[in-house]
Amino acid sequence: MVHTNQQLSDVFQINLAKWKRWSREFLPPDPVAGMQCGLAREYNEREAFTVYLGGYLVGSLKFSIPDARMILNDLQKWFDKMDIYPLDIHDQKWSINIMQGRNGFFYEAKKLLERKCIDEETNIYREEYALKLFETSDDTSDVDLLNVRKLHVSNLIEVFLNKLGMIA
């Protein structure tokens, strides 16, 4: 399915100028729809999700545009490897802790394997995770563990798909 700037701006209730700016920041230039040719840029789901995720990193998690670009670049490789893209994630529950160091970012990706109530009276649960640690620099000794930002990948994808009307 192909989407335009106006459709995506309307669906996600994001100002059209902001959506277009995010698409210029987070996607490579569109060879078909340039500024001079008068054609509207068209997005597939993957491109639309990339812009949506980049916008979420900036708007909600308060990263700068350059930092969001760097995070997207780092995560795209991992998303490709793990098949984490909107149409492939329904049965998976992933979250990513993003920590910043002096020379880059450090990521801790968690996949929820099981959640079980162990004490109903006190509402205590036991959770089991698969954990993937990855960093983009050799030196992670300066990572600020007090400034961790959590990206709920699965929830974000679910919202994305719901708003596009791709899941009920």
DRENRO-694898 format. One line per 5 residues: number of its first residue (from 0); their letters; for each residue x, y, z of N, C-alpha, C. Coordinates in pm, 1 decimal. Last residue first. Example, Ala and Ser with C-alpha at 12.3 -4.5 7.8 and 13.67 -1.06 7.14 Angstrom:
BEGIN
1	sa	1285.0,-225.0,708.0,1367.0,-106.0,714.0,1290.0,3.0,787.0; 1319.0,-569.0,780.0,1230.0,-450.0,780.0,1320.0,-330.0,780.0;
This chain:
BEGIN
167	aimgl	-709.2,-474.9,1337.0,-832.8,-433.9,1404.8,-808.6,-406.9,1550.3; -462.4,-335.6,1122.6,-506.6,-439.0,1216.4,-627.8,-385.0,1289.7; -450.0,-126.5,948.5,-397.5,-254.8,900.9,-423.9,-368.8,997.0; -504.7,139.4,988.3,-616.5,49.0,963.6,-573.5,-88.4,915.4; -314.5,310.0,1070.9,-321.9,288.0,926.4,-438.2,194.7,889.0;
162	knlfv	-352.3,282.3,1342.0,-386.8,409.8,1280.4,-395.1,398.5,1127.6; -256.9,19.8,1377.5,-396.3,53.9,1407.7,-438.2,182.0,1336.6; 16.4,49.7,1311.5,-71.2,-35.0,1229.2,-218.7,-4.2,1252.5; 98.6,227.0,1520.7,120.0,258.9,1379.0,23.0,180.6,1290.5; 40.0,72.6,1747.2,-28.1,201.4,1726.4,-19.3,240.7,1579.3;
157	eilns	222.3,-139.0,1699.7,78.7,-165.8,1710.5,-2.9,-38.3,1687.9; 464.5,-3.9,1709.5,422.7,-67.2,1584.2,273.2,-95.5,1585.6; 463.5,69.1,1978.6,468.1,172.5,1875.6,421.7,116.4,1740.9; 469.1,-181.8,2101.8,353.8,-94.0,2121.5,347.8,13.7,2014.1; 722.1,-274.3,2013.4,599.3,-347.2,1979.7,475.9,-260.2,1993.5;
152	vhlkr	899.7,-77.7,2126.7,890.8,-102.3,1982.7,758.4,-167.4,1946.1; 931.2,144.4,2339.5,843.5,26.2,2337.3,810.8,-4.3,2190.5; 1218.5,268.0,2450.2,1139.9,264.4,2327.4,1060.8,134.1,2326.8; 1331.1,457.6,2715.5,1276.2,328.2,2674.1,1187.1,344.8,2552.0; 1632.2,597.3,2813.9,1502.9,621.9,2749.1,1455.1,490.7,2688.6;
147	vnlld	1819.8,676.4,3094.3,1780.5,570.9,3001.0,1643.8,605.6,2944.4; 2007.9,812.5,3274.4,1932.2,877.4,3167.6,1900.8,775.2,3058.4; 2162.5,670.8,3438.5,2052.7,744.1,3501.8,1964.8,813.6,3398.5; 2368.7,573.0,3292.1,2263.5,478.4,3329.9,2146.5,545.1,3401.6; 2548.5,688.5,3048.3,2471.9,747.7,3157.0,2353.4,657.0,3190.7;
142	vdstd	2860.0,550.0,2970.5,2716.2,546.9,2945.3,2642.5,597.1,3069.4; 3133.3,529.1,2980.9,3073.9,658.4,3016.4,2922.9,664.1,2992.0; 3207.1,282.8,2887.7,3227.9,311.3,3030.2,3161.3,441.5,3073.8; 3207.8,198.2,2634.8,3076.3,217.9,2695.2,3088.3,251.3,2843.5; 3388.6,213.8,2357.5,3397.2,259.3,2495.3,3256.9,286.6,2549.6;
137	dstef	3326.5,143.3,2100.4,3407.8,51.1,2178.6,3409.1,86.4,2326.5; 2983.3,190.7,2001.5,3119.2,239.3,2020.5,3194.1,139.9,2107.7; 2740.1,83.8,1991.6,2792.2,133.7,1864.7,2930.7,193.6,1880.4; 2618.8,-221.6,2134.5,2668.1,-85.4,2143.2,2728.9,-45.9,2009.9; 2374.7,-436.8,2267.0,2460.1,-396.1,2156.7,2496.3,-250.1,2170.5;
132	lklay	2224.1,-716.0,2410.8,2299.5,-593.0,2434.5,2378.1,-560.2,2309.3; 1925.3,-869.7,2450.8,2029.6,-847.0,2351.9,2094.5,-713.5,2382.9; 1743.7,-1110.9,2624.9,1811.5,-982.1,2630.3,1922.1,-976.7,2527.1; 1429.9,-1236.2,2685.8,1552.0,-1258.6,2608.5,1614.7,-1120.3,2598.2; 1273.7,-1264.9,3009.0,1310.0,-1191.4,2888.5,1424.9,-1259.2,2815.2;
127	eeryi	1002.2,-1314.6,3222.0,1122.9,-1373.6,3164.0,1147.2,-1306.7,3029.0; 860.4,-1202.0,3525.3,874.4,-1190.9,3380.5,1006.5,-1252.2,3337.7; 621.9,-1234.9,3770.0,755.9,-1276.1,3729.3,758.9,-1269.3,3578.4; 436.5,-1001.1,3969.9,454.6,-1084.4,3851.3,601.1,-1122.4,3835.3; 208.1,-927.0,4224.5,348.6,-939.1,4185.0,359.5,-1039.9,4071.0;
122	nteed	-20.5,-859.3,4381.6,-10.9,-825.3,4239.6,134.6,-822.8,4191.4; -71.6,-950.0,4628.7,13.3,-830.7,4620.7,37.9,-787.3,4477.1; -243.9,-1159.9,4556.2,-280.1,-1069.6,4664.7,-200.3,-939.6,4659.1; -115.1,-1309.7,4361.2,-231.6,-1229.4,4323.4,-268.0,-1126.9,4430.2; 192.3,-1379.8,4280.0,121.0,-1349.6,4403.8,6.2,-1254.4,4371.1;
117	ickre	274.6,-1430.9,4027.5,323.2,-1522.2,4131.2,257.8,-1495.0,4266.6; 177.5,-1427.9,3696.1,146.3,-1375.7,3828.5,194.3,-1476.7,3932.9; 404.9,-1404.1,3430.0,322.7,-1491.5,3512.2,301.6,-1428.4,3649.6; 513.6,-1383.9,3108.7,474.2,-1302.6,3224.1,373.4,-1384.1,3303.1; 775.3,-1448.4,2876.6,666.2,-1497.3,2960.5,641.1,-1399.7,3074.4;
112	llkka	931.7,-1296.5,2701.3,903.4,-1436.9,2671.1,783.0,-1487.7,2749.1; 995.9,-992.0,2562.9,920.3,-1057.0,2669.1,885.3,-1199.1,2625.2; 1307.9,-886.9,2479.3,1189.3,-952.1,2423.0,1120.5,-1026.2,2537.4; 1500.3,-597.2,2483.0,1437.9,-703.6,2560.6,1315.0,-755.5,2486.2; 1808.5,-444.7,2421.6,1679.8,-486.5,2365.4,1627.4,-604.5,2445.1;
107	eyffg	1991.8,-186.1,2488.4,1956.8,-309.1,2556.8,1816.3,-345.0,2507.9; 2257.4,4.5,2350.0,2118.8,-41.7,2346.4,2105.0,-173.0,2421.6; 2430.6,304.9,2338.7,2433.1,167.7,2385.8,2287.8,124.5,2396.7; 2576.7,544.0,2116.0,2466.2,491.2,2194.9,2491.1,345.5,2230.3; 2865.0,758.6,2135.9,2756.6,691.1,2065.9,2652.8,639.3,2162.9;
102	nrgqm	3063.8,863.5,2298.1,3096.4,830.0,2159.0,2984.8,759.3,2083.6; 2951.2,908.4,2549.1,3024.4,1018.0,2484.3,3043.5,990.6,2335.2; 2624.8,753.8,2545.1,2760.4,771.7,2595.4,2827.3,884.9,2520.3; 2289.7,684.5,2625.5,2385.4,762.9,2549.3,2518.3,771.5,2621.6; 2064.8,419.1,2580.7,2152.5,492.6,2671.7,2259.4,562.3,2589.4;
97	inisw	1755.0,282.1,2552.0,1854.9,358.5,2477.7,1932.9,443.2,2576.8; 1597.2,-22.2,2559.4,1651.1,84.6,2643.0,1763.7,150.9,2565.7; 1327.8,-144.9,2386.0,1470.7,-113.9,2375.7,1502.5,1.3,2469.8; 1109.8,-424.6,2362.3,1135.7,-288.2,2407.9,1287.3,-268.5,2403.3; 879.9,-647.9,2206.0,1014.7,-593.1,2218.5,1011.2,-453.2,2278.3;
92	kqdhi	702.4,-912.1,2169.3,693.8,-794.3,2256.2,834.5,-745.0,2285.3; 544.0,-1076.4,1893.7,663.5,-1044.4,1970.1,640.4,-918.1,2052.7; 337.9,-1119.8,1720.3,351.5,-1213.4,1831.8,473.2,-1183.9,1919.2; 361.8,-908.3,1528.0,240.8,-926.4,1607.2,258.0,-1016.2,1729.3; 565.1,-839.9,1347.8,591.6,-833.9,1492.1,472.5,-868.4,1580.6;
87	dlpyi	563.9,-796.8,1072.2,622.1,-920.7,1124.1,626.5,-929.0,1275.7; 486.0,-553.3,975.3,405.6,-668.2,936.2,453.4,-798.3,998.3; 680.1,-369.4,1088.2,538.7,-370.1,1123.3,461.2,-496.0,1087.2; 968.5,-557.5,1180.6,905.4,-455.6,1099.2,756.3,-470.6,1112.9; 1211.7,-733.2,1264.8,1120.6,-646.7,1340.4,1076.0,-534.3,1248.1;
82	dmkdf	1397.5,-927.1,1189.1,1267.1,-920.5,1123.7,1165.1,-841.3,1205.5; 1650.4,-902.1,1290.5,1551.5,-967.5,1376.6,1411.4,-973.7,1313.5; 1784.1,-762.8,1086.5,1834.0,-893.4,1131.0,1727.4,-971.1,1207.7; 1636.4,-524.8,1073.8,1647.4,-613.3,957.4,1687.0,-754.4,999.3; 1681.8,-422.7,1331.4,1545.3,-453.8,1287.9,1547.6,-550.3,1169.7;
77	wkqld	1958.9,-377.0,1313.2,1909.0,-478.1,1405.4,1766.5,-519.8,1368.2; 1962.9,-173.4,1124.9,2041.3,-295.7,1102.5,1988.1,-408.5,1189.3; 1801.4,18.6,1250.5,1759.6,-40.5,1122.7,1832.5,-172.0,1096.8; 1942.2,109.7,1476.1,1831.9,15.2,1494.4,1788.4,-50.9,1365.0; 2134.4,283.7,1363.8,2175.4,169.8,1446.2,2064.9,64.5,1453.4;
72	nlimr	1962.5,466.2,1233.0,2063.7,393.0,1157.7,2108.2,267.8,1234.4; 1818.7,564.2,1454.0,1750.1,494.0,1344.8,1847.8,409.8,1264.3; 2031.0,688.4,1591.4,1959.0,576.8,1652.4,1885.9,496.7,1545.7; 2097.9,891.7,1408.9,2197.6,792.4,1447.7,2130.3,668.1,1507.1; 1857.6,1036.0,1405.0,1910.2,977.9,1280.9,2010.0,866.0,1312.2;
67	adpis	1851.9,1118.2,1671.5,1746.4,1028.8,1622.1,1790.4,961.4,1492.9; 2073.1,1290.9,1669.1,2075.3,1170.8,1752.6,1970.0,1070.6,1706.0; 1980.5,1492.0,1488.5,2100.0,1412.4,1457.3,2109.1,1284.3,1540.7; 1743.5,1577.1,1638.0,1732.3,1518.2,1503.2,1858.8,1438.0,1469.3; 1758.3,1475.4,1985.1,1778.0,1573.3,1878.6,1762.9,1502.1,1744.4;
62	fklsg	1495.8,1320.5,2174.6,1628.5,1316.7,2114.7,1637.3,1428.1,2011.9; 1244.1,1290.8,2309.1,1322.7,1415.5,2319.7,1469.4,1402.5,2276.6; 1050.4,1105.6,2289.2,1166.9,1068.2,2369.8,1269.5,1180.8,2379.0; 862.1,1251.1,2130.3,825.2,1192.7,2259.5,944.4,1159.5,2348.3; 996.2,1370.8,1904.7,882.7,1434.5,1971.3,853.0,1382.2,2110.4;
57	vlygg	1214.1,1196.7,1836.0,1231.7,1341.2,1854.7,1119.9,1399.9,1941.4; 1103.0,941.8,1827.2,1229.3,962.9,1898.7,1250.9,1110.7,1930.2; 885.5,995.4,1659.9,862.1,955.7,1799.0,987.8,976.8,1882.8; 1016.3,1046.1,1419.4,936.9,1151.5,1482.4,908.0,1121.8,1628.8; 1120.2,789.9,1375.3,1209.2,904.4,1391.8,1138.3,1020.3,1460.6;
52	lyvtf	875.4,650.4,1346.7,968.0,617.4,1455.5,1064.8,732.6,1481.3; 776.5,776.4,1113.6,696.9,775.5,1237.4,786.7,748.7,1358.5; 977.5,712.1,930.5,949.7,852.9,961.5,873.8,862.9,1094.1; 951.7,430.7,937.6,1080.0,494.4,967.9,1059.6,641.0,1005.8; 688.6,395.0,850.2,723.2,360.5,987.8,856.0,424.5,1028.9;
47	aeren	715.4,477.5,585.1,624.7,550.8,673.6,658.5,521.2,819.7; 890.0,277.9,494.2,932.4,418.5,493.7,846.1,501.4,588.5; 721.0,53.1,529.3,851.7,59.2,594.8,902.2,203.6,603.0; 498.1,105.5,366.4,482.9,96.4,512.0,616.4,110.6,585.2; 600.6,356.8,124.4,552.4,223.7,157.8,545.3,217.2,311.0;
42	yeral	502.9,677.7,9.3,570.4,596.8,109.9,512.4,456.4,112.4; 567.2,937.7,-223.5,484.3,824.6,-182.6,567.9,734.0,-93.5; 561.3,1288.0,-274.6,635.7,1169.3,-231.3,536.1,1062.1,-188.6; 409.8,1434.7,-558.8,409.9,1410.1,-414.1,489.2,1284.0,-383.6; 571.1,1632.4,-807.7,506.5,1507.5,-767.5,515.5,1490.7,-616.5;
37	gcqmg	716.7,1856.0,-883.6,575.2,1873.0,-853.5,502.1,1745.9,-818.0; 989.5,1881.2,-934.6,906.2,1810.6,-1033.2,757.0,1819.8,-1005.3; 1144.2,2004.8,-738.5,1117.0,2077.9,-861.7,1015.5,2010.7,-952.6; 1180.4,1825.4,-529.4,1118.2,1955.7,-502.0,1074.0,2025.5,-630.6; 1097.7,1493.1,-653.2,1188.6,1598.5,-607.0,1113.6,1727.9,-586.5;
32	avpdp	1005.9,1199.8,-667.1,932.9,1319.9,-626.6,1028.6,1422.9,-568.0; 1209.3,1015.3,-739.7,1095.4,1041.7,-827.3,1029.9,1175.2,-794.9; 1400.9,992.5,-541.0,1445.9,1021.8,-676.4,1331.5,1058.2,-771.3; 1393.2,1135.3,-230.4,1309.3,1057.1,-322.1,1350.4,1090.8,-465.0; 1671.0,1112.0,-6.5,1589.8,1187.9,-103.2,1513.1,1093.9,-196.4;
27	plfer	1621.6,890.1,279.3,1702.9,946.3,170.4,1613.3,1024.3,74.0; 1468.1,996.5,588.5,1470.3,913.4,468.1,1565.5,974.1,365.4; 1480.6,1182.5,793.9,1497.6,1040.9,826.6,1497.7,946.0,706.7; 1446.2,1444.3,695.0,1552.9,1415.0,791.3,1583.2,1266.0,801.8; 1223.8,1433.0,532.4,1351.1,1478.7,474.3,1468.5,1443.6,565.1;
22	swrkw	1037.9,1350.5,722.5,1068.4,1260.7,609.9,1198.5,1303.0,541.2; 1032.5,1574.0,890.8,1082.5,1446.5,942.1,1118.4,1352.3,827.3; 914.5,1754.9,711.0,1049.5,1780.5,762.3,1110.5,1651.4,816.0; 662.5,1634.9,676.9,752.1,1650.1,562.1,896.4,1673.7,606.7; 565.1,1657.3,941.4,580.8,1525.5,878.4,678.8,1532.9,760.9;
17	kalni	558.5,1938.5,966.7,645.9,1860.1,1054.6,670.5,1721.8,993.1; 364.8,2002.4,777.3,500.3,2056.2,761.1,600.2,1977.3,846.4; 139.6,1867.3,889.5,194.0,1829.3,759.0,337.0,1879.4,738.8; 124.4,1757.2,1224.0,126.6,1870.9,1133.5,197.9,1832.4,1003.8; -34.1,1455.5,1279.6,91.9,1527.4,1288.8,87.2,1638.9,1185.2;
12	qfvds	-218.6,1242.7,1285.8,-248.7,1372.4,1347.1,-119.9,1448.3,1380.0; -190.9,1017.7,1139.4,-115.9,1023.2,1264.9,-136.3,1153.4,1340.8; -362.4,1081.3,922.4,-380.7,957.6,998.6,-313.6,965.8,1135.3; -252.2,1325.5,821.3,-389.5,1317.3,872.4,-408.0,1197.7,965.4; 4.4,1242.1,744.1,-11.5,1353.5,837.0,-150.9,1349.0,900.9;
7	lqqnt	-64.0,1048.0,555.9,5.4,1008.7,678.2,-4.9,1117.0,785.0; -189.7,1206.3,356.3,-259.5,1094.3,420.1,-195.9,1059.4,554.1; 19.3,1388.4,291.2,-108.1,1436.7,344.5,-183.7,1325.4,415.9; 221.0,1216.9,189.3,244.9,1300.9,306.1,113.4,1342.5,371.6; 68.1,898.0,97.3,125.3,1029.9,68.4,149.1,1105.3,199.3;
2	hvm	129.6,545.6,47.5,71.1,656.8,122.4,140.2,786.4,82.9; 50.9,223.1,-76.0,128.5,346.3,-90.2,54.0,460.7,-21.5; 84.6,-117.2,0.0,0.0,0.0,0.0,89.8,124.4,0.0;
